[in-house]
Amino acid sequence: MDKLTKEQRHKNMQAIRSRDTKIEILLRKALWHEGIRYCKNYKVCSCHPDIVITKYKIAVFCDGEFWHGKSLERYDVTTNVKYWHEKIRRNVERDLENTIELRDNGWIVLRFWETEIKKHLADCVAEVQRCIDARRSAVKRK
């Protein structure tokens, strides 16, 4: 049983952002501080990665654990369970489809979980930098 009224739940759900989330902003600020320039929510193929480094064809997604299905059993979904499980399953499926499409079109795809960004921000930035360096060296070899 939901502890909130229908109106309270509606207000809570409206407040959930799909762009410019706290974790996206945290990672973007760290990348910018390191001199890594990017576009945000830039359309690539049929999706909008959270961060796009067009020069090196790198797409970065910042995935929240609940919305993208990591350890779904940890989250106490008590109302409309079937709906939420189907919604999350579809999100995971779409994530995979987007990753495959981007890779098939020559993009490097990086996906970071919310907890990775919060706890290991420097490692996330270093991974992006490694991908940039790999693309730079590949261009130099040609």
KOLDONU-945384 format. One record per residue (C-alpha): residue number from 1; residue in one letter; z, x, y. Coordinates in nm, 3 decimals. Example, Ala and Ser with C-alpha at 12.3 -4.5 7.8 and 13.67 -1.06 7.14 Angstrom:
<atoms>
<atom k="1" r="A" w="0.780" u="1.230" v="-0.450"/>
<atom k="2" r="S" w="0.714" u="1.367" v="-0.106"/>
</atoms>
This chain:
<atoms>
<atom k="1" r="M" w="0.000" u="0.000" v="0.000"/>
<atom k="2" r="D" w="-0.095" u="0.133" v="0.343"/>
<atom k="3" r="K" w="0.204" u="0.187" v="0.573"/>
<atom k="4" r="L" w="-0.010" u="0.133" v="0.883"/>
<atom k="5" r="T" w="-0.154" u="-0.189" v="1.015"/>
<atom k="6" r="K" w="-0.528" u="-0.238" v="1.006"/>
<atom k="7" r="E" w="-0.545" u="-0.167" v="1.382"/>
<atom k="8" r="Q" w="-0.337" u="0.151" v="1.353"/>
<atom k="9" r="R" w="-0.551" u="0.277" v="1.064"/>
<atom k="10" r="H" w="-0.867" u="0.200" v="1.263"/>
<atom k="11" r="K" w="-0.735" u="0.399" v="1.561"/>
<atom k="12" r="N" w="-0.646" u="0.694" v="1.335"/>
<atom k="13" r="M" w="-0.988" u="0.695" v="1.171"/>
<atom k="14" r="Q" w="-1.163" u="0.681" v="1.510"/>
<atom k="15" r="A" w="-0.978" u="0.995" v="1.618"/>
<atom k="16" r="I" w="-1.121" u="1.202" v="1.331"/>
<atom k="17" r="R" w="-1.392" u="1.426" v="1.468"/>
<atom k="18" r="S" w="-1.708" u="1.531" v="1.291"/>
<atom k="19" r="R" w="-1.794" u="1.796" v="1.551"/>
<atom k="20" r="D" w="-1.587" u="2.043" v="1.747"/>
<atom k="21" r="T" w="-1.295" u="2.021" v="1.508"/>
<atom k="22" r="K" w="-0.999" u="2.254" v="1.556"/>
<atom k="23" r="I" w="-1.113" u="2.482" v="1.274"/>
<atom k="24" r="E" w="-1.469" u="2.500" v="1.411"/>
<atom k="25" r="I" w="-1.341" u="2.590" v="1.757"/>
<atom k="26" r="L" w="-1.106" u="2.850" v="1.609"/>
<atom k="27" r="L" w="-1.387" u="3.021" v="1.416"/>
<atom k="28" r="R" w="-1.635" u="2.995" v="1.704"/>
<atom k="29" r="K" w="-1.392" u="3.156" v="1.949"/>
<atom k="30" r="A" w="-1.328" u="3.441" v="1.705"/>
<atom k="31" r="L" w="-1.702" u="3.496" v="1.652"/>
<atom k="32" r="W" w="-1.770" u="3.488" v="2.027"/>
<atom k="33" r="H" w="-1.487" u="3.738" v="2.085"/>
<atom k="34" r="E" w="-1.662" u="3.974" v="1.840"/>
<atom k="35" r="G" w="-1.990" u="3.940" v="2.028"/>
<atom k="36" r="I" w="-2.153" u="3.715" v="1.769"/>
<atom k="37" r="R" w="-2.366" u="3.454" v="1.944"/>
<atom k="38" r="Y" w="-2.453" u="3.125" v="1.783"/>
<atom k="39" r="C" w="-2.565" u="2.766" v="1.832"/>
<atom k="40" r="K" w="-2.337" u="2.481" v="1.740"/>
<atom k="41" r="N" w="-2.449" u="2.174" v="1.545"/>
<atom k="42" r="Y" w="-2.810" u="2.292" v="1.563"/>
<atom k="43" r="K" w="-3.045" u="2.103" v="1.333"/>
<atom k="44" r="V" w="-3.176" u="2.320" v="1.050"/>
<atom k="45" r="C" w="-3.393" u="2.157" v="0.785"/>
<atom k="46" r="S" w="-3.232" u="1.816" v="0.740"/>
<atom k="47" r="C" w="-2.872" u="1.908" v="0.824"/>
<atom k="48" r="H" w="-2.657" u="2.024" v="1.115"/>
<atom k="49" r="P" w="-2.443" u="2.324" v="1.017"/>
<atom k="50" r="D" w="-2.130" u="2.369" v="1.229"/>
<atom k="51" r="I" w="-2.241" u="2.716" v="1.343"/>
<atom k="52" r="V" w="-2.597" u="2.851" v="1.330"/>
<atom k="53" r="I" w="-2.704" u="3.208" v="1.397"/>
<atom k="54" r="T" w="-3.076" u="3.146" v="1.431"/>
<atom k="55" r="K" w="-3.180" u="3.509" v="1.479"/>
<atom k="56" r="Y" w="-3.054" u="3.599" v="1.131"/>
<atom k="57" r="K" w="-3.095" u="3.258" v="0.964"/>
<atom k="58" r="I" w="-2.726" u="3.217" v="0.890"/>
<atom k="59" r="A" w="-2.570" u="2.870" v="0.863"/>
<atom k="60" r="V" w="-2.190" u="2.833" v="0.865"/>
<atom k="61" r="F" w="-1.998" u="2.523" v="0.758"/>
<atom k="62" r="C" w="-1.627" u="2.470" v="0.827"/>
<atom k="63" r="D" w="-1.512" u="2.232" v="0.553"/>
<atom k="64" r="G" w="-1.190" u="2.033" v="0.562"/>
<atom k="65" r="E" w="-1.019" u="2.017" v="0.223"/>
<atom k="66" r="F" w="-0.989" u="1.638" v="0.212"/>
<atom k="67" r="W" w="-1.335" u="1.545" v="0.341"/>
<atom k="68" r="H" w="-1.517" u="1.798" v="0.126"/>
<atom k="69" r="G" w="-1.326" u="1.743" v="-0.198"/>
<atom k="70" r="K" w="-1.112" u="2.052" v="-0.245"/>
<atom k="71" r="S" w="-0.805" u="1.959" v="-0.450"/>
<atom k="72" r="L" w="-0.855" u="1.588" v="-0.392"/>
<atom k="73" r="E" w="-0.564" u="1.512" v="-0.624"/>
<atom k="74" r="R" w="-0.327" u="1.676" v="-0.371"/>
<atom k="75" r="Y" w="-0.399" u="1.405" v="-0.118"/>
<atom k="76" r="D" w="-0.209" u="1.082" v="-0.160"/>
<atom k="77" r="V" w="-0.483" u="0.822" v="-0.130"/>
<atom k="78" r="T" w="-0.311" u="0.493" v="-0.200"/>
<atom k="79" r="T" w="-0.540" u="0.231" v="-0.052"/>
<atom k="80" r="N" w="-0.901" u="0.167" v="-0.136"/>
<atom k="81" r="V" w="-0.890" u="0.454" v="-0.385"/>
<atom k="82" r="K" w="-1.231" u="0.380" v="-0.537"/>
<atom k="83" r="Y" w="-1.397" u="0.385" v="-0.193"/>
<atom k="84" r="W" w="-1.239" u="0.717" v="-0.094"/>
<atom k="85" r="H" w="-1.317" u="0.890" v="-0.422"/>
<atom k="86" r="E" w="-1.681" u="0.776" v="-0.400"/>
<atom k="87" r="K" w="-1.704" u="0.881" v="-0.034"/>
<atom k="88" r="I" w="-1.566" u="1.228" v="-0.106"/>
<atom k="89" r="R" w="-1.786" u="1.264" v="-0.416"/>
<atom k="90" r="R" w="-2.091" u="1.184" v="-0.201"/>
<atom k="91" r="N" w="-1.980" u="1.435" v="0.064"/>
<atom k="92" r="V" w="-1.955" u="1.707" v="-0.202"/>
<atom k="93" r="E" w="-2.297" u="1.610" v="-0.337"/>
<atom k="94" r="R" w="-2.448" u="1.623" v="0.013"/>
<atom k="95" r="D" w="-2.289" u="1.964" v="0.076"/>
<atom k="96" r="L" w="-2.460" u="2.097" v="-0.237"/>
<atom k="97" r="E" w="-2.795" u="1.942" v="-0.141"/>
<atom k="98" r="N" w="-2.774" u="2.095" v="0.208"/>
<atom k="99" r="T" w="-2.680" u="2.436" v="0.070"/>
<atom k="100" r="I" w="-2.972" u="2.433" v="-0.175"/>
<atom k="101" r="E" w="-3.220" u="2.319" v="0.090"/>
<atom k="102" r="L" w="-3.110" u="2.587" v="0.336"/>
<atom k="103" r="R" w="-3.118" u="2.865" v="0.074"/>
<atom k="104" r="D" w="-3.461" u="2.751" v="-0.044"/>
<atom k="105" r="N" w="-3.579" u="2.795" v="0.315"/>
<atom k="106" r="G" w="-3.446" u="3.151" v="0.344"/>
<atom k="107" r="W" w="-3.109" u="3.082" v="0.506"/>
<atom k="108" r="I" w="-2.778" u="3.246" v="0.420"/>
<atom k="109" r="V" w="-2.519" u="2.969" v="0.382"/>
<atom k="110" r="L" w="-2.151" u="3.037" v="0.437"/>
<atom k="111" r="R" w="-1.887" u="2.773" v="0.368"/>
<atom k="112" r="F" w="-1.527" u="2.827" v="0.471"/>
<atom k="113" r="W" w="-1.239" u="2.599" v="0.377"/>
<atom k="114" r="E" w="-1.004" u="2.485" v="0.651"/>
<atom k="115" r="T" w="-0.715" u="2.687" v="0.505"/>
<atom k="116" r="E" w="-0.932" u="3.001" v="0.485"/>
<atom k="117" r="I" w="-1.010" u="2.974" v="0.855"/>
<atom k="118" r="K" w="-0.648" u="2.907" v="0.949"/>
<atom k="119" r="K" w="-0.491" u="3.176" v="0.729"/>
<atom k="120" r="H" w="-0.764" u="3.442" v="0.706"/>
<atom k="121" r="L" w="-0.968" u="3.406" v="1.025"/>
<atom k="122" r="A" w="-1.046" u="3.779" v="1.047"/>
<atom k="123" r="D" w="-1.185" u="3.774" v="0.691"/>
<atom k="124" r="C" w="-1.412" u="3.480" v="0.777"/>
<atom k="125" r="V" w="-1.544" u="3.661" v="1.084"/>
<atom k="126" r="A" w="-1.593" u="3.978" v="0.877"/>
<atom k="127" r="E" w="-1.797" u="3.782" v="0.620"/>
<atom k="128" r="V" w="-2.025" u="3.648" v="0.895"/>
<atom k="129" r="Q" w="-2.062" u="4.003" v="1.031"/>
<atom k="130" r="R" w="-2.148" u="4.136" v="0.682"/>
<atom k="131" r="C" w="-2.427" u="3.878" v="0.655"/>
<atom k="132" r="I" w="-2.561" u="3.973" v="0.999"/>
<atom k="133" r="D" w="-2.552" u="4.342" v="0.904"/>
<atom k="134" r="A" w="-2.733" u="4.268" v="0.576"/>
<atom k="135" r="R" w="-3.007" u="4.080" v="0.760"/>
<atom k="136" r="R" w="-3.039" u="4.357" v="1.020"/>
<atom k="137" r="S" w="-3.078" u="4.624" v="0.753"/>
<atom k="138" r="A" w="-3.332" u="4.411" v="0.564"/>
<atom k="139" r="V" w="-3.542" u="4.384" v="0.881"/>
<atom k="140" r="K" w="-3.521" u="4.761" v="0.941"/>
<atom k="141" r="R" w="-3.645" u="4.835" v="0.587"/>
<atom k="142" r="K" w="-3.961" u="4.631" v="0.635"/>
</atoms>
